[in-house]
């Protein structure tokens, strides 16, 4: 079974929409998906980009587009009050959980995304992130310690560095056999490409 790398930012609406589709794509294509949260804010500093909704003229369009894409996809969506945010806490938490239970980590990622974009929860608050994880039986103190552990801080930095070296610059960003695809709107092409290579 081949591997598909799925880079995303927990603050990214299009990353959220992609996260709701990626499992179906993986099943249809027979690939293993490696979920890799990273921080596109760190990448923006290198590319000179800014969050879409903060850009003149384009911001209004993309707010509308996010809502339209979610509606067409049948995915619950609202633009949160605190948007965007630096998703450091959820990302570190994900990698700690992933280190001992990858399936649980993906469930956690879905809950973070849905909590933020469907329910409007403030995921910039570490205690909200921890409360989300405890629904899966994760010990709150263990996670709280992990989120401040230098090991997971460095791990997230390493993921960002590798992603930049590979050429990732947004969310969602996919690599299949080093072939890059950017955007939720490229997932159909991604699926066609994977099927054409098998």
N, C-alpha and C positions, 0 to 999 in steps of 0.2 A: 504494500500500500504506500503510495507516494505522500509526500508532506506538502502542506500549504501553510505558509506563515501569514498570520492575520495580525497586522499592527493596527492599533486603535487607541484613541484617547477617550477616557471616560467622560470628558466634557463635550465630545463631538456628536452632534445630532446624526450626521451621516454614518458615523461609527456605530451609533445605536441602531440605526435602521439596518446596517449590514449585519450586526450581531444577531438580529432576529431572522436573518436569512441564511447565515453561514452553515448552520447545522444541516439544513435541507440540501444545500449545495454539496456538502461533504458526503452525505449519504448517496446522493445521485451519482457523484463522481468517484466514489470509493477512495477518498483521500483522508488523511489524518490532518486535522487543523491544529496548529500551534498558536494559541491565543497569546498575544504579546502586547499588553498595554504599555504605552509610552506617552511622553509629554510633548505635544506638538508646539507648545509655547517655547520650549527649549530650541526647537528646530526653527521656529519663526525668527529667532534672533540671528540665525545663520543665513536664512533665505531672504530676510527683509520683508516677510509677510506679516499680516496682522489677522486677527479673527475676522471671519467673513462678515459677521453682523456689525462690526465696527467700521467697515469700509463704506465710504460715501457711495450712494446710489446702489452699489452691489448689495449692501447690507439689507435693504428693504426687499430686494428680489429674493435673496437667499432665505430670509425669514418666511416669505411666502412659499418658496420652493420646499423648504423643510416640511412645512405643514401639508403641502400637496403630496409630496412623496410618501409621507406617513399615511395619509388618507388612502392613496392608491394601493399602498402595501397592506393596508388593514392593520396598522400598528398604532396603538394608543400613543399620543404625543402631545406635549405642550412645551412651550419654551419656558424654562424655569425662571423664577424671579432673579436668582443669582446665576447669571449666565454671561459668558463662560466662567469657569473656575479652574484653578490649577489642581488637577486630580492626582496629587502626590499620594495622599492617604490611601485611596482605593487601589492605586497601582502597586504600592508596597505591600498592602494587605493581600492582593491577588497573588503576588509571587511567593509570599510566605505560605499561603494556603496551597498553591500549586506544587510546592516542594514536597508535600506529603499526600495530596489528594487532588490530582488534576481535574477530575470530574466535578468535585465540589467547587474547585476554583472557577470553573465555567458557570456553574449554577450561581455562585456569588457574583460573577461579572454580570450575568443577566439581571440579578436582583439590584445591583448598583445602577445599572443603566435604566431599568424600568422604574426604580424608585425615584430617580432624578427626572427622567423625561416623561414618564407617565403620571407619577404621583406628586412631582414637585418637591421632593425632599432635598434638603440642603446637604449634599454629599461633600461639601468643603469642610463640614464639621466632622472631625474624627469620630466623635461619639455616635453620629448617625451611621457612619461606616461600620463601626463596631456592632451597633444594634442590628444592622442588616446581617452581619455574619453570625451573630449569636442565634439567629433563627435556624441555623444549620447545625447547632450544637457546638459551635466553636467557643472556646473559653475567652471571655472578654479581656481578661488581664493578659493572657498569652498573646492575643492579637495586638493589644495596646503596646505591649513591649516590643513585638515584632515590627510594628510600624515606626518605632523610633530606633530600631537596631541598625547600627552602621552597616551591617551585612546587607540588609535589604535596601538601604539607601544607595549603596554602591552598586548593587545588582541592577536597580532601575537606571542608574547613570550608564552602566555598561550596555544595557539594552538600547538606550537612546543612541549611544555612540555607534553601536553595530548597525542600527537602523539607518543612521545618516550615511555611514560608509557604503551601505547597500543602495542608497539613493532614495530612501523613503522620505517624504516631505509633508504628508498630510494624513488624514484619518477618514475612512479606512484606507489602508495600503496593504496590498497583497503581493507575495512572491510565490510563484510556483516554478520550481527548477530555475530560480533566479530570473524568471520573466516577471517584470513588474506590472501591476495594475493598480490604478489609483481611483478610488471613489466607489460609492454604493452603486452608482449608475454604470459601472463597468463589470458588475458581477455576472451579467449574462455573457459578456465576452470572455470573462475568466472561465466560466463553466464550459463554454464552447472550446476554449483553448485547451483546458485539461482533457476534455473528451477526445480532442483531435490528437493528443499526444499519447493516449493509451492504446 
